[in-house]
Amino acid sequence: MITAAFLLVAISLGYLLTVGLWMAATFAITTSLPDLVARDYRITQRYKFLQDGIWLMCTTVGGYATALVLGTDHTPWIGSMALMVVLMGVLWTNTWEMRQRGIGHQILMSLATVAGVTAGSFLRLR
């Protein structure tokens, strides 16, 4: 029961940190560099690649936080895998953003999710 509670807290914290940091970065970039974000009412490729990189960093922080809460006693790899599933589930069910991003960037963000959460977990557990 305690492991399930730790798992729920860890996944929630990892998700909130990942999405919160990503939203903050998105709002900051959009406000400060609007020409980088869109031209002729279309999102630019440079901005999409920038978002992919920011997503990688944010998922690394989320993976680290998840592993931090779980520690070595409460199955940190299960928490990391669960965080990946939750993040990618939200990523692929958000059809409006998926349409704007394109399938290539959607796949790249999925790979960044796996790499980032894994890197964050390794950083915490080393």
Secondary structure, DSSP 8 states (H G I E B T S, - for coil): -HHHHHHHHHHHHHHHHHHHHHHHHHHHHHHH-HHHHEETTEE-HHHHHHHHHHHHHHHHHHHHHHHHHHTTTS-HHHHHHHHHHHHHHHHHH-HHHHHHH-HHHHHHHHHHHHHHHHHHHHHHH-
